[in-house]
């Protein structure tokens, strides 16, 4: 059986940077170390960080002293300010692309634009982004989400960094009819687009697709959706132990791709598990 692994699989730049900062912090910092929310959306990596004495906490009310690492998705501005007010040692592991999007929301608001953040309203990155704007800010992942928006003088648009490009395109097209001036910043990470394109190409030639990554990872779930539209025999798993041999019956090739927060070792374990399965 042939096994194809997407070239872009594994940690993206922002996730790799966040994990490196966390590991360096563990080796160089004394005292208690926490992350404000899971540093990335991968339960297995979060568990490994606990072994290095880095613990994820839901909120600042659970952290009174020590070091707090800001997760790769970023946090709300008020949380960051509260951490400073508490006198905590702050290590900012926010992805630089997310940080740039935060700055753009702030700038657009200061310049008087009505801001539209294209993304998932419950995603931590989006919750952080809107905190950098004024009250005249909306979240939508489709034109339907803006159906009740009145006409605006000026609209500024930015996107969640892991969003599919077609969602941004759709909202921009809708907003063109809602304002006389529109300013758009394409804040979608290029690595996200590349990963989705590679995964789609792999799904077109593989008999089975395995998408590896945390179930709480939006970009991993999106990859699974992209692949499933092309190859119905697509399965989303977190770890190799979840592989079901029956999925591979009659297959001569298997494609493996992963979300941006999936470590290389998890992908390797999945490939090794597939090689060990004897299929009919």
C-alpha positions in Angstrom: 0.0 0.0 0.0 1.3 3.4 -0.9 1.3 6.1 1.7 1.4 9.8 0.7 2.0 12.5 3.3 1.2 16.1 2.5 4.4 18.2 2.3 2.9 20.9 4.5 1.9 18.6 7.3 3.0 19.3 10.8 3.4 22.5 12.8 2.9 25.8 11.0 5.3 28.6 11.7 3.2 30.2 14.4 2.6 27.0 16.3 6.3 26.0 16.0 7.3 29.4 17.4 4.8 29.1 20.3 6.0 25.6 21.3 9.7 26.7 21.1 8.9 29.7 23.3 7.2 27.5 25.8 10.0 24.9 25.9 12.6 27.7 26.3 10.5 29.2 29.1 10.4 25.8 30.9 14.2 25.4 30.7 15.1 29.0 31.6 12.4 30.1 34.0 12.0 29.2 37.7 8.6 29.1 39.4 5.2 28.4 38.1 4.4 28.5 34.4 1.0 28.6 32.8 -0.7 29.2 29.5 -3.8 31.3 29.2 -6.0 28.6 27.5 -4.4 25.7 25.6 -1.3 27.1 23.8 -2.4 25.3 20.6 -5.4 23.2 19.7 -3.8 19.8 20.2 -4.5 17.8 23.5 -1.5 15.6 23.1 0.9 18.5 22.9 -0.8 20.2 25.8 -0.3 17.1 27.8 3.4 16.9 26.9 3.8 20.5 28.1 2.3 19.5 31.4 5.2 17.1 31.8 7.5 20.1 31.3 5.5 21.8 34.2 3.6 24.1 31.9 -0.1 24.1 32.8 -3.1 25.4 30.8 -5.5 27.5 32.8 -9.0 28.8 31.7 -8.6 32.3 33.1 -6.4 34.7 35.0 -8.5 34.1 38.1 -6.6 30.8 38.3 -3.2 32.5 38.1 -1.8 34.6 40.9 1.9 34.5 40.3 4.6 33.2 38.0 4.8 33.2 34.3 1.9 33.2 31.9 2.4 32.3 28.2 0.0 33.9 25.8 -1.3 31.1 23.4 -0.7 31.1 19.7 -4.3 32.3 19.0 -3.8 35.4 21.1 -6.0 36.6 23.9 -8.4 39.4 24.5 -6.8 42.8 25.0 -8.4 43.1 28.5 -6.9 39.8 29.5 -3.4 40.9 28.4 -3.8 44.1 30.4 -5.1 42.2 33.4 -2.1 39.9 33.3 0.2 43.0 33.3 -1.8 44.5 36.2 -1.3 41.3 38.2 2.5 41.7 37.8 2.8 38.4 36.0 5.8 37.6 33.8 4.4 37.5 30.3 5.7 35.5 27.4 3.8 36.4 24.3 3.5 33.4 22.0 0.8 35.0 19.8 1.3 34.0 16.2 2.9 37.0 14.4 0.1 36.8 11.7 -2.5 36.9 14.4 -0.7 39.8 16.1 -0.7 41.7 12.7 -4.5 41.1 12.4 -5.0 42.5 15.9 -3.1 45.6 15.0 -5.2 46.1 11.9 -8.4 45.9 13.8 -7.1 48.6 16.1 -6.0 50.8 13.3 -9.2 50.5 11.3 -11.3 51.4 14.4 -9.1 54.4 15.1 -9.5 55.5 11.5 -13.3 55.4 11.9 -14.1 52.3 9.9 -16.9 49.9 10.8 -15.0 46.7 11.2 -16.0 43.3 10.0 -14.0 40.3 11.2 -14.7 37.4 8.9 -14.4 34.3 11.1 -16.0 32.0 13.6 -17.5 33.9 16.5 -16.5 31.3 19.2 -12.9 30.8 18.0 -10.4 32.2 20.5 -8.5 34.1 17.8 -11.6 35.9 16.8 -12.6 36.7 20.3 -9.2 38.3 20.7 -9.4 40.2 17.5 -12.6 42.0 18.2 -11.3 43.1 21.6 -8.9 45.4 19.7 -11.8 47.3 18.1 -14.5 49.7 19.1 -18.2 48.8 19.6 -18.8 49.2 15.9 -17.4 45.8 15.0 -19.1 42.7 13.7 -18.2 39.0 13.2 -19.5 36.9 10.3 -18.4 33.8 8.5 -20.8 34.4 5.6 -22.9 37.1 4.1 -25.9 35.8 6.0 -24.2 36.8 9.2 -24.4 40.4 8.0 -28.0 40.3 6.7 -29.2 42.9 9.3 -26.2 45.3 8.9 -27.3 48.8 7.8 -25.4 50.7 5.1 -22.1 52.1 6.4 -20.0 55.0 5.3 -16.8 53.0 5.5 -16.2 49.3 6.2 -12.8 47.7 7.1 -12.5 44.0 6.7 -10.0 41.5 8.1 -10.2 37.7 8.4 -9.4 35.0 10.9 -6.0 33.7 9.8 -7.1 30.1 9.2 -10.2 30.9 7.2 -10.8 29.5 3.7 -10.4 32.2 1.1 -13.8 31.7 -0.4 -15.4 32.9 2.9 -13.5 36.1 2.8 -14.4 36.6 -0.8 -18.1 36.1 -0.2 -18.2 38.6 2.7 -16.2 41.2 0.7 -18.6 40.9 -2.2 -21.5 41.4 0.1 -20.0 44.5 1.8 -19.3 46.2 -1.6 -23.0 46.8 -1.7 -23.1 48.1 1.9 -20.6 51.0 1.8 -19.1 53.6 -0.5 -15.6 52.8 0.8 -14.2 49.5 1.7 -10.7 48.6 3.0 -9.8 44.9 2.9 -6.8 43.2 4.5 -6.2 39.6 3.5 -5.0 38.3 6.9 -5.4 34.7 6.0 -2.2 32.9 6.5 -0.7 31.7 3.3 0.3 28.4 5.0 -3.4 27.7 5.5 -4.2 28.1 1.8 -1.2 25.9 0.8 -2.2 23.2 3.3 -5.8 23.1 2.0 -4.7 23.0 -1.6 -2.2 20.2 -1.0 -4.7 18.2 1.0 -7.3 18.6 -1.8 -4.8 17.4 -4.4 -3.9 14.4 -2.2 -7.5 13.5 -1.6 -8.1 13.4 -5.4 -5.5 10.6 -5.9 -5.7 8.6 -2.7 -8.2 5.8 -2.0 -8.5 6.9 1.7 -7.6 10.1 3.4 -6.5 10.4 7.1 -6.6 13.8 8.6 -4.6 14.0 11.8 -5.2 16.7 14.5 -7.1 17.8 17.5 -10.8 17.7 17.3 -10.9 21.2 18.9 -8.8 22.5 16.0 -10.8 24.5 13.6 -8.3 24.3 10.8 -8.0 20.5 11.1 -11.8 20.1 11.0 -11.8 22.3 7.9 -9.2 20.2 6.2 -11.3 17.1 6.9 -14.3 18.9 5.2 -12.2 19.8 2.2 -10.9 16.3 1.8 -14.3 14.6 2.4 -15.9 16.7 -0.4 -13.4 15.1 -2.8 -12.8 11.7 -1.1 -15.7 10.4 0.9 -13.4 7.9 2.6 -11.9 10.6 4.8 -11.4 10.1 8.5 -10.3 12.6 11.1 -8.3 11.2 14.0 -6.2 12.6 16.8 -3.8 9.7 17.4 -2.8 6.5 15.6 -4.6 4.3 18.1 -7.9 5.6 16.6 -7.2 4.0 13.2 -9.8 1.4 12.2 -8.3 -1.3 9.9 -11.7 -1.6 8.2 -11.2 1.9 6.8 -8.4 0.7 4.6 -10.1 -2.3 3.1 -9.8 -2.4 -0.7 -7.4 0.6 -0.7 -4.1 0.7 -2.5 -3.2 4.2 -1.5 -3.6 6.3 1.6 -3.1 10.0 2.0 -2.2 11.7 5.3 -2.5 15.3 6.0 -2.7 17.3 9.3 -3.8 20.4 10.9 -1.4 23.3 11.7 -1.1 22.2 15.4 -0.3 18.5 14.8 3.3 17.5 15.7 5.5 15.5 13.3 5.7 12.6 15.7 1.9 12.1 15.7 1.9 12.0 11.9 4.8 9.5 11.9 2.9 7.3 14.3 -0.1 7.3 12.1 2.0 6.3 9.0 3.7 3.5 11.0 0.3 2.2 12.2 -1.0 2.1 8.6 2.1 0.2 7.5 1.5 -2.4 10.2 -2.2 -3.0 9.1 -2.8 -5.9 6.8 -5.8 -5.2 4.7 -7.9 -7.4 2.4 
